Amino acid sequence: MNEKEHLEREEIFSQVLRAGRRTYFFDVRSTKADDYYLTITESKKFTHEDGSFHYKKHKIYLYKEDFTEFNEMLQKATEYIIDQKGEEVISERHQKDYKKSSELETVQTPDSFTDISFEDI
């Protein structure tokens, strides 16, 4: 079997979650013994100043024998976060009025003006 046939056989089922600069891939794959396992890939896009970009990818391989415990721990961790902080996103970048530092206008404060009295004119 050539590499392309192997990859086609290996990829059984896929789902994609796009989340801003991140994309999550949930892929069911096949082992050599024709059993299934899950890979979860996080792909994050980074843009350079010249407009070019690259992706960084991180993978988790999850096998059937770990599904139950993984699901339980994921459920407990996500419930804890929601219970402690609620569902509203509170990170600085996700605030409704968030502006990048490059987007902020320079505002002069009264301290930045020169104090002139009528006697000086």
C-alpha positions in Angstrom: 0.0 0.0 0.0 1.5 3.4 -1.0 1.5 6.4 1.4 -1.6 8.1 -0.2 -3.6 4.9 0.2 -2.4 4.6 3.8 -3.5 8.2 4.6 -6.9 7.6 3.0 -7.4 4.5 5.0 -6.2 6.2 8.1 -8.6 9.2 8.0 -12.0 7.8 8.9 -14.0 10.8 10.2 -13.2 14.5 10.7 -14.7 17.6 12.3 -13.4 21.2 12.2 -13.9 23.9 14.7 -12.8 27.4 13.6 -12.2 29.8 16.5 -10.6 33.0 15.5 -6.9 32.5 14.8 -7.2 28.9 16.0 -8.7 25.9 14.2 -9.3 22.6 16.0 -9.4 19.4 14.0 -11.0 16.2 15.5 -9.9 13.3 13.4 -10.7 9.6 13.8 -7.9 7.6 12.5 -7.1 3.9 12.0 -4.2 1.9 13.6 -2.3 -0.8 11.8 -4.5 -3.3 13.6 -7.6 -1.5 12.1 -8.7 -0.1 15.5 -9.7 3.6 15.9 -8.2 6.5 17.9 -8.7 10.2 18.0 -6.3 13.0 17.2 -7.1 16.5 18.3 -5.0 19.2 16.5 -4.8 22.8 17.4 -3.6 24.9 14.4 -2.8 28.6 15.2 -2.1 31.2 12.5 0.7 33.6 13.0 1.1 36.6 10.7 4.5 38.3 10.2 5.0 42.1 9.7 5.5 41.5 5.9 2.1 39.9 5.6 3.4 36.3 5.3 2.1 33.8 7.8 2.8 30.4 9.2 0.9 27.9 11.3 1.9 26.2 14.6 0.3 22.9 15.2 -0.1 20.8 18.4 -1.6 17.3 18.5 -3.1 15.1 21.1 -3.5 11.4 20.4 -6.3 9.9 22.4 -6.9 6.2 22.5 -10.2 4.4 23.3 -8.9 3.1 26.7 -8.6 6.7 27.8 -11.9 8.1 26.4 -14.0 7.7 29.6 -11.5 9.3 32.0 -10.6 12.0 29.5 -14.2 12.9 29.0 -14.8 13.0 32.8 -11.8 15.2 33.4 -12.7 17.6 30.5 -16.3 17.9 31.8 -15.1 18.6 35.4 -12.5 21.2 34.2 -15.0 23.0 31.9 -17.7 23.0 34.6 -15.2 24.4 37.1 -14.3 27.3 34.7 -18.0 28.1 34.0 -18.9 27.9 37.7 -16.0 30.1 38.8 -16.0 32.7 35.9 -19.3 32.3 34.1 -19.7 31.9 30.3 -18.8 35.5 29.4 -15.3 35.8 27.9 -13.4 38.3 30.1 -10.0 38.3 28.5 -8.7 41.7 27.4 -8.8 40.8 23.7 -12.4 39.8 23.8 -13.8 42.9 25.5 -16.3 44.6 23.3 -14.4 47.9 23.3 -10.9 46.3 23.0 -8.5 48.1 20.6 -5.0 47.0 19.8 -2.4 49.4 21.1 -1.7 50.4 17.4 -5.3 51.4 17.1 -5.4 53.7 20.1 -5.4 57.4 19.4 -3.0 59.7 21.1 -5.0 61.9 23.4 -3.5 65.0 25.0 -4.2 65.4 28.6 -4.4 68.9 30.3 -0.9 68.2 31.7 0.5 68.1 28.2 -0.6 71.6 27.3 1.5 74.7 28.0 0.1 76.9 30.7 -0.1 80.5 29.4 -1.5 83.4 31.3 -2.9 86.6 29.7 0.0 88.5 31.2 2.4 86.5 29.0 0.7 87.6 25.8 
